[in-house]
Amino acid sequence: MASRAPADLAIIPRNLRFGRNEVRGRWWLGGDPVATAWHNALSASFPLGEGFFIESVRRFRKDVPPELAAQIDDFVRQEAYHTREHVAFNDAVSGAGYDTTAIERRIADSLVDARTAHPVAQLLITVSLEHFTAIFAHAMLARDGRQFAGASQETRAMWSWHAIEEIEHKGVAFDTYMHVTRGLKPAKRWAIRSLVFLRISRNFVKNRSRDALELLAQDGIGGWRARARLAWYLLGWPGVLRQVALAWAVYLRPGFHPWDHDDRDLIARHAASISGTTPPV
């Protein structure tokens, strides 16, 4: 099955390092404990999660056309670099005094369960979460990273770099799924991916919210006040979930493809803002 990705799409693994010599404050995102907790919770999920993404997609590399196999290779390299940088970021979060042990243990346990599923089901988990990362990336870059306005330049650059590469490879897992299930009737293939997406969406919001609330509790912010402040951040202002609601729903449309919306102009707009140190080969 032919991909609908742009013919001139470039997936560029940028081997950059960020913030190695930076000392970040505890509430690194503009002094806002809620915004900081949400993004710390996201980052805590990335290293193990992206390792799972790599496994689930690379497993099918030998079964796909050469062009898609090459895209998988670039996807793997990008995700490996993302993993490394978020490990470093998470170390700084721990260095600021947060205990993320329980969060990481829950993520590890959930991935043990995920790995018992059929390989195509594991791939669909990745497809679902890749849609989340792509729409969050689009929302961030389309608003010129305003939600990170209170962060340091080095931190803003790291999250922008991650967002740029999530847009570049947003169709790779999806195209892999479409190819390996090409023998299914379109209606069945759509129903399966939609049902998995709905379940993963529920779990994503529930788990990341729980993780953020746990981090807020470590700041002495708990109870209904913490829940209300987090809900306002996610759904009110700036509304990081509200901003992506329509893009989230588009995934459920029969015939959807991630590249129905070519948003590579955002990459061109923000690529110059990326700073970092390229390590020696």
C-alpha positions as CSV (number, residue, x, y, z in Angstrom):
1,M,0.0,0.0,0.0
2,A,1.5,3.4,-1.1
3,S,2.2,6.0,1.6
4,R,0.6,9.4,1.4
5,A,3.6,11.0,2.9
6,P,5.1,13.9,0.8
7,A,7.4,12.6,-1.9
8,D,10.1,15.0,-0.8
9,L,9.8,14.3,2.9
10,A,13.1,14.4,4.8
11,I,13.4,12.7,8.2
12,I,16.6,14.0,9.6
13,P,18.1,12.5,12.8
14,R,19.8,15.5,14.5
15,N,22.3,14.2,17.0
16,L,22.2,17.2,19.4
17,R,22.7,17.5,23.2
18,F,21.0,20.1,25.4
19,G,21.4,21.5,28.8
20,R,24.4,19.5,30.0
21,N,25.9,22.4,31.8
22,E,22.7,24.1,32.8
23,V,21.3,24.2,36.3
24,R,17.5,24.4,36.2
25,G,15.4,25.6,39.0
26,R,12.8,23.3,40.5
27,W,9.9,25.1,38.7
28,W,11.8,25.5,35.5
29,L,8.8,26.5,33.4
30,G,8.3,30.2,34.3
31,G,8.1,29.4,38.0
32,D,4.8,27.6,37.4
33,P,4.6,24.4,39.4
34,V,1.6,23.0,37.4
35,A,3.2,23.6,34.0
36,T,6.4,22.2,35.3
37,A,4.7,19.1,36.7
38,W,2.9,18.3,33.5
39,H,6.0,18.5,31.3
40,N,8.1,16.6,33.8
41,A,5.4,13.9,33.7
42,L,5.6,13.8,29.9
43,S,9.4,13.7,29.9
44,A,9.4,10.9,32.5
45,S,7.4,8.7,30.1
46,F,9.6,9.3,27.1
47,P,12.7,7.1,27.6
48,L,10.9,3.8,28.2
49,G,8.0,4.8,25.9
50,E,10.3,5.6,23.0
51,G,12.2,2.4,23.5
52,F,8.9,0.6,23.1
53,F,8.2,2.6,19.9
54,I,11.5,1.6,18.4
55,E,10.9,-2.1,19.1
56,S,7.4,-2.1,17.8
57,V,8.1,-0.4,14.5
58,R,11.6,-1.9,13.8
59,R,10.1,-5.4,14.2
60,F,8.4,-5.0,10.8
61,R,11.3,-3.4,9.0
62,K,12.1,-6.5,6.9
63,D,8.4,-6.8,5.8
64,V,8.0,-3.3,4.3
65,P,9.1,-1.6,1.0
66,P,12.6,-0.2,0.9
67,E,11.5,3.4,1.1
68,L,9.6,2.8,4.2
69,A,12.4,0.6,5.7
70,A,14.7,3.6,5.2
71,Q,12.2,5.9,7.0
72,I,12.0,3.3,9.8
73,D,15.8,3.6,10.2
74,D,15.6,7.3,10.5
75,F,12.7,7.1,12.9
76,V,14.7,4.7,15.1
77,R,17.7,7.1,15.1
78,Q,15.5,10.1,16.0
79,E,13.8,8.3,18.8
80,A,17.1,7.0,20.2
81,Y,18.4,10.6,20.4
82,H,15.1,11.7,22.0
83,T,15.5,9.0,24.6
84,R,19.0,10.1,25.4
85,E,18.1,13.7,25.8
86,H,15.1,13.0,28.0
87,V,17.2,10.8,30.2
88,A,19.4,13.8,30.7
89,F,16.4,16.0,31.3
90,N,14.9,13.6,33.8
91,D,18.2,13.4,35.6
92,A,18.0,17.2,36.1
93,V,14.4,16.8,37.3
94,S,15.6,14.4,39.9
95,G,18.5,16.7,40.7
96,A,16.0,19.4,41.5
97,G,14.6,17.2,44.2
98,Y,11.7,15.3,42.6
99,D,11.4,11.5,43.2
100,T,10.1,10.0,39.9
101,T,10.8,6.4,41.0
102,A,7.1,5.4,41.3
103,I,6.2,7.1,38.0
104,E,9.0,5.2,36.1
105,R,8.0,1.9,37.8
106,R,4.4,2.3,36.7
107,I,5.5,3.0,33.1
108,A,7.8,0.0,33.1
109,D,5.0,-2.2,34.5
110,S,2.5,-1.0,31.8
111,L,5.1,-1.8,29.1
112,V,5.5,-5.3,30.4
113,D,1.8,-5.8,29.9
114,A,1.9,-4.1,26.5
115,R,4.7,-6.5,25.3
116,T,2.4,-9.5,25.9
117,A,0.1,-8.2,23.2
118,H,0.2,-9.3,19.5
119,P,3.0,-7.5,17.6
120,V,0.5,-5.6,15.5
121,A,-1.4,-4.5,18.6
122,Q,2.0,-3.2,20.0
123,L,2.5,-1.4,16.7
124,L,-1.0,0.2,17.0
125,I,-0.1,1.4,20.5
126,T,2.8,3.2,19.0
127,V,0.7,4.6,16.1
128,S,-1.8,6.0,18.7
129,L,0.9,7.6,20.8
130,E,2.8,8.9,17.8
131,H,-0.4,10.8,16.9
132,F,-0.4,12.4,20.3
133,T,3.2,13.4,20.1
134,A,2.6,14.8,16.5
135,I,-0.4,16.9,17.5
136,F,1.3,18.2,20.7
137,A,4.3,19.1,18.5
138,H,2.2,20.9,16.0
139,A,0.4,22.9,18.7
140,M,3.6,23.9,20.3
141,L,5.3,25.0,17.1
142,A,2.2,26.7,15.7
143,R,2.1,28.9,18.8
144,D,5.8,29.6,18.5
145,G,6.5,27.7,21.7
146,R,4.7,30.3,23.9
147,Q,3.9,27.6,26.5
148,F,7.7,27.4,27.1
149,A,8.2,31.2,27.2
150,G,9.3,31.0,30.9
151,A,11.9,28.3,30.3
152,S,15.6,28.7,29.5
153,Q,16.7,29.0,25.9
154,E,18.4,25.6,26.2
155,T,15.3,23.9,27.5
156,R,13.1,25.6,24.8
157,A,15.5,24.4,22.2
158,M,15.3,20.8,23.4
159,W,11.5,20.7,23.3
160,S,11.4,22.4,19.9
161,W,14.0,19.9,18.5
162,H,11.9,17.1,19.8
163,A,8.7,18.6,18.3
164,I,10.3,19.2,14.9
165,E,11.4,15.5,14.6
166,E,8.0,14.2,15.8
167,I,6.4,16.1,12.9
168,E,9.0,14.7,10.4
169,H,8.4,11.1,11.3
170,K,4.7,11.3,12.2
171,G,3.6,9.0,9.4
172,V,6.2,6.2,9.8
173,A,4.5,4.0,12.4
174,F,1.1,4.6,10.7
175,D,2.4,3.6,7.2
176,T,4.0,0.5,8.8
177,Y,0.6,-0.5,10.3
178,M,-1.2,0.2,7.0
179,H,1.3,-2.0,5.1
180,V,1.3,-5.0,7.5
181,T,-2.5,-5.0,7.6
182,R,-3.0,-4.4,3.9
183,G,-4.9,-7.8,3.7
184,L,-7.7,-6.6,6.1
185,K,-10.8,-4.9,4.8
186,P,-10.6,-1.2,5.2
187,A,-13.5,-1.0,7.6
188,K,-12.0,-3.6,9.9
189,R,-8.6,-1.9,9.8
190,W,-10.2,1.4,10.7
191,A,-12.3,-0.1,13.5
192,I,-9.3,-1.8,15.1
193,R,-7.1,1.3,15.0
194,S,-9.9,3.5,16.3
195,L,-10.7,1.3,19.3
196,V,-7.0,1.0,20.3
197,F,-6.7,4.8,19.9
198,L,-9.6,5.5,22.2
199,R,-8.2,3.2,24.9
200,I,-4.7,4.6,24.6
201,S,-6.1,8.1,24.7
202,R,-7.9,7.5,28.0
203,N,-4.9,5.8,29.5
204,F,-2.5,8.6,28.3
205,V,-4.5,11.4,29.9
206,K,-5.3,9.5,33.1
207,N,-1.7,8.3,33.6
208,R,0.1,11.6,32.8
209,S,-2.4,13.5,35.0
210,R,-1.8,11.1,37.9
211,D,1.9,11.5,37.4
212,A,1.7,15.3,37.4
213,L,-0.5,15.3,40.5
214,E,2.1,13.1,42.2
215,L,4.8,15.6,41.4
216,L,2.7,18.5,42.6
217,A,2.2,16.6,45.9
218,Q,5.9,16.6,46.3
219,D,5.7,20.4,46.2
220,G,3.0,20.4,48.9
221,I,0.2,21.1,46.4
222,G,-2.5,18.5,46.7
223,G,-6.2,17.7,47.0
224,W,-8.9,19.5,45.0
225,R,-6.7,22.5,44.5
226,A,-4.1,20.5,42.7
227,R,-6.7,18.8,40.6
228,A,-8.4,22.1,39.7
229,R,-5.2,23.8,38.8
230,L,-4.1,20.9,36.6
231,A,-7.5,20.7,34.9
232,W,-7.4,24.5,34.2
233,Y,-3.9,24.2,32.7
234,L,-5.0,21.3,30.5
235,L,-8.5,22.4,29.5
236,G,-8.6,26.2,30.3
237,W,-5.5,28.3,29.9
238,P,-3.3,27.7,28.1
239,G,-5.3,24.5,27.5
240,V,-2.7,22.1,26.2
241,L,-5.3,19.4,25.8
242,R,-8.0,21.7,24.5
243,Q,-5.6,23.0,21.8
244,V,-5.3,19.5,20.3
245,A,-8.9,18.4,20.7
246,L,-9.8,18.8,17.0
247,A,-6.6,17.2,15.8
248,W,-7.1,14.3,18.2
249,A,-10.6,13.7,16.8
250,V,-9.4,13.7,13.2
251,Y,-7.6,10.5,13.8
252,L,-11.0,8.7,14.0
253,R,-12.0,9.7,10.5
254,P,-12.0,6.7,8.1
255,G,-9.3,7.3,5.5
256,F,-7.2,9.4,7.9
257,H,-3.5,9.7,7.3
258,P,-1.0,11.8,9.4
259,W,0.1,13.6,6.3
260,D,-3.4,14.8,5.3
261,H,-2.0,18.0,6.9
262,D,1.4,18.9,5.6
263,D,2.8,21.1,8.4
264,R,6.4,21.1,7.4
265,D,6.3,24.9,7.3
266,L,6.6,24.7,11.1
267,I,9.8,22.9,10.8
268,A,11.3,25.5,8.5
269,R,10.0,28.2,10.8
270,H,11.7,26.8,13.9
271,A,14.7,24.9,12.7
272,A,17.0,27.9,13.1
273,S,16.0,28.2,16.8
274,I,17.5,24.8,17.7
275,S,20.7,25.1,19.6
276,G,22.9,22.4,21.1
277,T,26.2,20.7,20.9
278,T,26.7,18.0,18.3
279,P,28.8,15.2,19.9
280,P,31.8,13.8,18.0
281,V,31.2,10.9,15.7
